[in-house]
């Protein structure tokens, strides 16, 4: 089952201060889809979770831009040092980014994945990623810069 429709319902309920009902819809979504997207997550239009978002786990302090693609078994969270500590660390993934299968994005401070960046499969991202780059490995390192120049022809 696609997790996005129930996420949208739980997010709407959360934004309208019906937090208990939002939490119930969130739990139903986790049970039906196997994908954990808390209602606190901010998500732009056109985000995709191919293969029904199987195994995707997002922290509540995540902001996804428009047209972000999150492949299966991705974990986006934060490194909490003390039990019960409330954190305001944000993970921002800008527009048109692609997060590869099995990637782990672990924030110890505010972390940003730039626009049109690609995070390779099974990469472990511990620091911000600049826009238009590809990162791979454990820990993630820049493999290439994907900057398009104005003289390039658009892909059709």
SULBEL-V629821 format. One line per field, one symbol per residue. phi: phi as a letter, one per 40 degrees, with the letter a starting at -180 (. if undefined). psi: psi as a letter, one per 40 degrees, with the letter a starting at -180 (. if undefined). A space follows every 50 residues. Layout:
phi=???
psi=???
This chain:
phi=.cccdccccccccccbgbcccccccdccccccbgbbbccccbbccgcbbd fggdgcbbcccbbbccfcbbccgcbbabcccbcgccbbcbbbbcdgcbbc dgcbbbcbadbbbccgcbbcdgcbcbbcbccfbbbagbccbccabcdccc cccccb
psi=hheddddddddddddffgddddddddddddddeehhgieehhhiieiigi fefhehhiidfhhhaifhhhiifhhhaihhdhhehhiehihhhiieihhi heihhhheahhhhiheihhiheihheiihiifihiiihihihdihfhhie eiiih.
